[in-house]
């Protein structure tokens, strides 16, 4: 039995979508971030980074969305959600790495600028760049991915679960999804899938 640690309104949405899409048997544990549960000793034993998502397996705990998504895809090959072949796999890794290391970090500057600076003026300046940076990120994805209807072509993959985070990032930064028709269509297609749609609605409650 897998144990999935998550919180609503966080990037745990991506892994949660994939768990449901794969039909995996798992226990979901909501971590009360507002009450500081992620900083308590009990959770720090699970993930010393004090962040969600985290996935406890029989072999140990996996953290970070790219790793969790890849693990789930690799352990459920029958679903064909992890691209086969060195090049196809590298393309998936490249998109997921971009979402993790570039776009998510750009978004984090809006609410968590104190991670990078102590000067209030510097934090404010970082926040002012968020909308423009996210617009650039979305434009790159719009132009070079979403080969349709899914990120890498006809097959729904682990990348599509991760892309579910993009509309929320854009919205919270005040960037309209409407200017990115491929991303908007992808979001609509995700919400129309029974499993993904259920998870998205759950996280929006």
Secondary structure, 3 states (H helix, E strand, C coil): CEEEEECCCCCHHHHHHHHHHHCCCEEEEECCHHHCHHHCHHHHCCCCCCCCCEEEECCEEEECHHHHHHHHHHHCHHHCCCCCCHHHHHHHHHHHHHHHHHHHHHHHHHHCHHHCCCCHHHHHHHHHHHHHHHHHHHHHHHHHCCCCCECCECCCCHHHHHHCCHHHHHHHCCCCHHHCHHHHHHHHHHHHCHHHHHHHHHHHC
